[in-house]
Amino acid sequence: MGVTFVNVVIKKSARARRGESVECLVDSGAHYSAIPRPTLKKLGIRPKGKRSFILADGSKIEREMAYAFFEFEGRSAPSTVICGEEGDATLLGVVTLEELGLMLDPLKRELREIPLLLM
């Protein structure tokens, strides 16, 4: 099993001029993306609530949640984001990938476009 990292640009909104490039581990097992709190704070992105999460070892943690705008290779979309604490991994999760219309190709270890169905 390999790991895939990509660089995404995080912004407060689609119209924001200022953005921050962040290297993220693409984690197809994570629902939400996780971006370090200092990066979000620097961009003026503020938490909007808290959620509980269960980690792989069974322990439970709480993290604040926010909304951020993600850009990757000409694609852009708003998405829910975890406000990462010290020691948390920087992740690009499935919700953000789907918002961008992308999926992880585990064999090639790259992101590729997914067909979107309107049903």
Secondary structure, DSSP 8 states (H G I E B T S, - for coil): ----EEEEEEESSTT-S-EEEEEEEE-TT-SSEEEEHHHHHHTT----EEEEEE-TTS-EEEEEEEEEEEEETTEEEEEEEEEE-TT---EE-HHHHHHTTEEEETTTTEEEE------
